[in-house]
Each structure stands twice: as structure tokens, then as C-alpha cells.
Amino acid sequence: MNPSPGQEIVAACIAGDVLAQKKLYGEYSKKMIGVCMRYTGNREEAEDVFQEGWVRVFNNLKNFRWEGSLEGWIRKIMVNSALEYIRKKKKNIVYMDTSGIREEFHPEAPEISAHISVKELISMVNRLPEGYRMVFNLFAVEGYSHEEIAGMLGISEGTSKSQYSRARVQLQKMVQREIGV
């Protein structure tokens, strides 16, 4: 069986082929800088995380087993790099267990896609408090469970759930202000 083009690029990268490394980087760089931006909230920090993530990708490419997508594997490295960066640089993130606080949430809110762009929504997510933003991104965007998020961030599962809930409520309020509801 012949290797796929992706497998050939990975093999060439592992062998130290600079052109293959540039090709792999070029194929995934736009998506991955977006991942880093979602966690850091600003371009400068995102670029630091992005570069560290790519160093890790190339240093660990030999360990990729083709059990999932290459993009998913690279994304996971970028997310972990972002979380590590935040833990090192921003030790003052506060996670409050707000499960006892009731917030108004209206799931029947009007369809927002006709009123707000993806870029505007991402901007709103980036304005969330850092703890809310990280949990929201890990759960809603990356698809981690609250149990996994709790382990990654060193918080309880209940705190993860409440941070996510609060993030959704805050986002809903931002969207409602934006579209004038």
C-alpha cells in the first residue's frame, strides 16, 4: 500500500526536509494561529504560543500514529501549548464555582447568524473573562468534556460547567446588545 500524500509530507518532515516542513506549516498555520488567538486573546501572545506549538509539532511528529487526523493532532498540541503558556504567564486566573448563581438564559433567542458575523462572534468570545473564555473554547470549540477540562485546568467538573454556563450567558447578552434585542 502506498503512503498518502500527508504521510509522505510527515515522513519528509521527520527526515528534516525543510521544504516539507514549510508545506506542512503553510497548510495548517492559518487555522492554528486562530486556535492560539482564541486562548490568549491577543495577537502577540498568540504568536508566542503558535511558535512554541510548531516547535512541539516538529519535535514530536515522529510520535504521530495516524490514529486520528493530523490536523486534530496539531490542534491538540496548539491548545496544550496555549494552556501551558497561560498557566505560566497568567497565574492569576480565577475560576469561581458559580453553580449556585441563577442567570437568565433564553434558549429561544432569535437566530443570530443573520445579524452577526463569525468574526464579530469570535471578537465577543475574546472579550470574555479569561477563565470563561478558556472553558468555553475547550468545551464548545474543541469538544472536550467538562471532566477533561477539569483535569486540564486543575478545577472541578462543576466549576468547568458553571464557567461554561456563565460564558454562554455573557455571550448571549453581548449578542443581544449587538443586534439590539
N, C-alpha and C positions, 0 to 999 in steps of 0.2 A: 504494500500500500504506500502510495506517495504521500509525503507530508503536505499539509495545506500551506497556502502562502503565508498565513500567520505563523505557522510552526517554523517555516523557513526563515522568516524575519527574526523570530525569537532565537533560533539556533545561531543565526549570524550575529545577533547582538551578544549572545553568550560568548561567541568566539572573538568578540572585540571589534567587529566590523562597524566602523564609525558611521558609514552611510546607512546601514540597517538601523542603528541606534537613532539617527536623525529621522528616519522614516517612521519608526515606532513613536518617537516623541511627537512628530508632526501629526500623526494620526489621532492621538489622544490628548494633546496639550490643551486645546480649547475647552474640552469637556472637563478636564481635571483642574484647570485654573478656576473654573466655575464652582467645582466642588470645594476647593480651598477658600474661595470667596464666601461661600455660604457659612463656613465655620468661623472665619476670622473677622468678617465684616468690613475689612478694608484691603485695598489693593496691595499695599506694601507688605503687610503681614501675610497675605495670601501668596505673594510671590516667594517669600521666605519658605513657607510651608511647601509650596509647589516644587521648589528646587530640592528641598530635603526629601520630598516624596520621590522625585525622579532618581535621586541618588540611591534611595532604597529599592526602587523598582529595578534598576540596573544591577545593583549588588545582589539582589535576590531572584533575579529572573531564572537562574538555574534551578530554583526550587519550585517554579510553576509547574503544576502537574496536569494541566488541561482537563481538570475535573469540572470546571465552570468556564465562563468566558474570561478572556484575557482582560477585557475592559473592566469587568467586575473585580478582578484581582487587583488591577491597578487602582481602581476607585477605592477599594478597601485600604490599600496602602496610603492613599492620599487622606482618607478620613482618619486613619490612625495617626498619621503624621500631624494632622491638624489638632487632634485631641491631645497628643503629646505636647505640641507647641503651646496650646492653651494651658495645659496643666503646669508647664514650666514657667511661662511668662506671665500668666494671669491667675495667680493662686487665690485671688480674692473673689472668685465667682461664688455667689451664694445660691444654694438650692434650697428653697423653702418648701416644706411639705404643706401645700395649701389645700389638701383634700377636704378640710372642714369648711372651707370658704365657698359659699354659693355664688355663682356668677350667672347672669342672664346669658343664655345662649339660644339663638333662634335658628335651628336647622332649616327652617323654611325660608331663610333669607333668599332674596332674589338671585337669579343666576348672574354671577359676576363676570363671566367670560365676555359678555357683550359690552361690559362697561370698563374693564380694566385689563391692561396688557400683562403678559407674563413678566416682563421687565419691571413693571410697577409693583407687581406682587412680590417679586424677589427683593425689590428695594424695601418693601414693608417688612418682609421676613428679616432682612438685615438690620432693621431698626428695633427688633425685639430685644429685650434684655438678654445678655449672653447665655445665661442658663436656659431660658426658654428657647432661644434660637438653636442651641446645640441639641436639645432634646427633640425639638420639632424636626430639625433636619435628619437626625438619626432615625426617628420613627416614620415621619411622613414621606421623606425623600429617599432615604437609604433602605428603609424597610426592616430595620432592626426591631426586635420585640422589646417591650419595656424591661423584661428580665435581662436581656443582653445589654441594653442601655445602662441599666443599674450597675451591672458589672464593669462596663467600660468607664463609667464616670464615678464609680465609688459612692453611689447613692442608693437609696431603697427603691424598690419597684414602684411603691406608692408615690414617692417623690417624682419619679420619672413620669408616671401617669398624670399627676397633678400639674407638673410643669408643662406637659403637652397640652392638657386641657386649657390651662391659663394662656398658653401661646395662641391656641385657636381662638379663644375669646378675644384676646387683644388684636389678633389679625382681623377678626370679623369687624371689630369696632373701627379699625383703620380703614378697611374696605368700605364700610358704611359711610364714614366721613368723606372718603374719596368720591364715592358715587352719589352722595347726597341723600342717603336713605335715612 
